[in-house]
Amino acid sequence: MTTKELLKEVLKDPILREKYNIPESVIQNVTFDKESEYKIIEILKEIIRLKTQNIPDTQVYKSIKMKFDI
């Protein structure tokens, strides 16, 4: 499974889609090459990107916290 496929699979979750009000069209067109207007999508992309590079969870957390100011 590619990173793009993984991201789309995660975004298909009905609870996630409903909570963040993400339309199907956004999910279908999601890519790692362009930024999404949905912060949650950008956070998920960062998690997937870092985990595929075998970055430890603590570093992933720190990166997300700093990058997305959460």
C-alpha positions in Angstrom: 0.0 0.0 0.0 1.4 3.4 -1.0 1.3 6.4 1.4 -1.4 8.0 -0.8 -3.5 4.8 -0.5 -3.0 4.7 3.2 -4.0 8.3 3.6 -7.2 7.8 1.6 -8.1 4.7 3.5 -7.7 6.6 6.8 -9.8 9.4 5.5 -12.6 7.1 4.4 -13.5 6.6 8.1 -17.1 7.9 8.5 -16.4 9.2 12.0 -13.4 11.1 10.9 -15.2 12.5 7.9 -18.2 13.6 9.9 -16.2 15.1 12.7 -14.1 17.2 10.4 -16.7 17.7 7.7 -14.5 16.4 4.9 -16.3 15.9 1.6 -15.7 12.8 -0.6 -14.3 15.0 -3.4 -11.5 16.2 -1.1 -10.7 12.6 -0.2 -10.6 11.5 -3.8 -8.2 14.3 -4.8 -6.0 14.2 -1.8 -2.3 14.1 -2.5 1.0 14.6 -0.7 2.1 17.1 -3.4 -0.3 19.9 -2.5 -1.5 21.3 0.7 -5.1 20.7 1.9 -7.3 23.3 3.4 -8.1 20.7 6.1 -5.6 20.8 9.0 -6.4 17.2 10.0 -5.4 16.0 6.5 -2.1 17.8 6.8 -1.5 16.3 10.2 -2.3 12.8 8.9 0.0 13.3 6.0 2.8 14.3 8.3 2.3 11.3 10.5 2.3 8.9 7.5 5.4 10.7 6.0 7.4 10.5 9.2 6.4 6.9 10.1 7.4 5.7 6.6 10.8 7.1 7.4 10.9 5.0 10.7 10.8 8.1 12.8 10.1 7.3 16.5 6.6 8.1 17.8 8.0 10.7 20.2 9.7 12.6 17.4 6.5 12.4 15.3 4.6 13.9 18.1 7.1 16.7 18.6 7.2 17.4 14.9 3.4 17.7 14.7 3.1 19.8 17.8 5.7 22.3 16.5 4.6 22.3 12.8 0.9 22.6 13.5 1.0 24.5 16.7 -1.2 22.1 18.6 
